[in-house]
Amino acid sequence: KKTYSISRILQDNGLFNSLANSTPTYKQSYGSDPYHLNDVLPVEADGPFWKKGDVFLCLRHKSLVLLFRPSDESVVWYKQGPWLTQHDVGILSDDKISVFNNNFGLLSNPQEGSNIAIYNFADDSVEFVADGMFFSKTEGRQARTENGVLLVEETNRGIYLLIDANDEIIARFYLPYYSNASNAMNPTWSRFYLKRG
């Protein structure tokens, strides 16, 4: 199996100076982690904008999501923002992805909250859903059920939300500490299972 360097991917595709070298990395905050790769999502089927075997890479410290093609080591697509310090990329359809937008940076106001960014490859547009309904500063996950309900994990606070298509919270729950039921445990990237029947 081949090992890939994020810096080498950016350099070989002529993107290092514009995406990495030009954006600050604050040693006090990030130390030796200038990219913070927090999600790698393999593409499992061909589509008009990607091929099976491609991978979406989510680089938190650069507010960057890119689509990498290992077969020829090329960057097929990338977008830096409008999300900030994002997590958890998901494929919604053959032309849309979702991104857990932490929406938190050096000059951000935490009261603005997080959201889910939906990027449309067909027209290069971004829509924000569940805007300001939750906040997770440094982590987060999102998934959709077959009937379109959005599951959000506020990882920092250990809170889960189920949000319907009208941006209404239909359930909110958390895992209480065994010693103090009023405090939530941090689940740290839990899994969501669908029960059929």
N, C-alpha and C positions, 0 to 999 in steps of 0.2 A: 504494500500500500504506500502511496506517495504522501509525503508531508508537504503542506503548502505554507508559505510565509505570507502574512498579510502585507507586509512592506514590499516583498518581492512582487506580489500580485499587482499592487498599485504602481510600482516602478515599471514593470514590464508592459503595463497598459497605459503609460504616460500620465498617470493620475497622482503620483506621489506628491509632487510640489503643490498641486491645487487642492488636494483633499487632506493630506496629512501634514506636510511640512508647513503649510500656510495657516493651519489652525493651531491655537496654543494647546499645549499639554502642561498642566500645572502640576509640577512634581509634588507639591504639598498635598494635593488632592488625589492625583492619579499614580504617583510613584512611577514604577517601571511598567505601567499598563496604559500605553498611549491610545490603544484602540478599544479595549474591553469588548472583545467578541463575546456576546451573550446569547446568541442564537444562530444555529446553522440549520436551515430548513431545506432538505432535499426535495427536488421536484420529481414527482412520481409519474407524470404523464405529459406528453407533448401538448403544447398549446400554441396560439399564434405569437406569443411573446417569450416563450421559453421552451426548452426541450427536456425530456426525461434525462435525469443525471445532472442537470444544473443544480446549483445551490444558492439560496438566499443567505447572505451574511448580514448580521446586524451588529454594527460597531457603535456601542453606546457613547463612548467618549468623543466621537466625531459626528454624532447625530446623523449617521450614515447607514443606509441600507443599500446593498448592491447585489446583483445577480451575477454569479461566477459560473463559467462553463469549464469544468476540469478537463474535458476532452481536448480542448485547444488552449487552455489556460487564459481565456479571455474574459474580460468584464463585459457582459452583454448589456447591462443597464445599471445605473446607480442614481441615487437621489439623496442629497444632504439637506435634511429638513423638508418640509416645515415642522416635522416632529423634533423634539429635543430629548436627548438622552434616552432614547426609546428602547423597547424590549419586544420580544415575541412577535415575529412575523408569521402571518397565516395566509394561506391561499384560499380565497373566497370563491373564485370562478376562474374561467380561462383568461380573464383580463383584469382581475382585481385582486389586490392583496390587502390585508389589514395589518396594522402596526399598533402595538401598545405604546401610546405616546405619553411618556411620563410628564412631558411639558415642564421640565425643570432644568434650569441652567444657572449660570453664575449670576445673572441679573433678573431671574424669574421671580414672580410672586407666587408662593405656594398656594395662596388662596384661590388662584385661578383654576387649580385642579388639573387632573389628567383627563385623557380621553382616548378614544380609538380612532386612528386615522385610517381612512379607506382610500387607497390610491388606485386610480383607474388608468391602466396602460393605454387604453384606446384613445383617450382625449387628454392625458397628462393632467388630470384634475385630482384634487384631494378633498374629501368630505370628512368632517369630524362628527362622530356620534358619541352619545353619552357624555357630552362635553361638560366638564366640571362636576360630574356626579360622583366622582371618586378621586382619590389622590394617593399616589404611590411614588415617593421621591426617587428611589434607587432600584426598584425591581417592579415586576408585574407580569401577569399572564392574562390571556384572553382566549376564549373558544366560543364557537357557535354550535347550538344544537341543530338537529335537522329541521325543526320548525322555526328557526331564526332567533331563538332566545340567546342573548349574549351572556356568557359567564365571565365575570371579571374577578381576578384575584388581586386585591390590594395587599401585596406581599409584605410590605413594611408593617402593616397594622394587623395582618392575619384576618382580614375581612373578605368575604365573598359576596358578590352581588349578582343577581339574575335580573337582566334588563330586557324588556320586550322591544319590539320593533318601533314603538312610539316613544322610546326613551323613558319608560316608566319602570321604576324598580318594583319587581314582583316578589322578590325575596332577598333577605339580607341575613347572613349567618356567619359565625366564626367558631373557632375551636377554643374552648375555654381552658385555661391552665387548671390542672387537677387541684391545685392548692388555692386558687382564687378564680372563681367562675366569672368575675367581672372583667378579667384581662384575657385578651386573645393570644394564642400561641402563633408564632410565625411559621406557616406551613412550608415555606421555601419550595416553590415550584411543585405544587401538587398535581395530581392527574384527575381528569374528568372522564367518567365512564357513563355511557348511555345504556339504560336497561330497556330491552325490547319486550313487547308482549304484556 
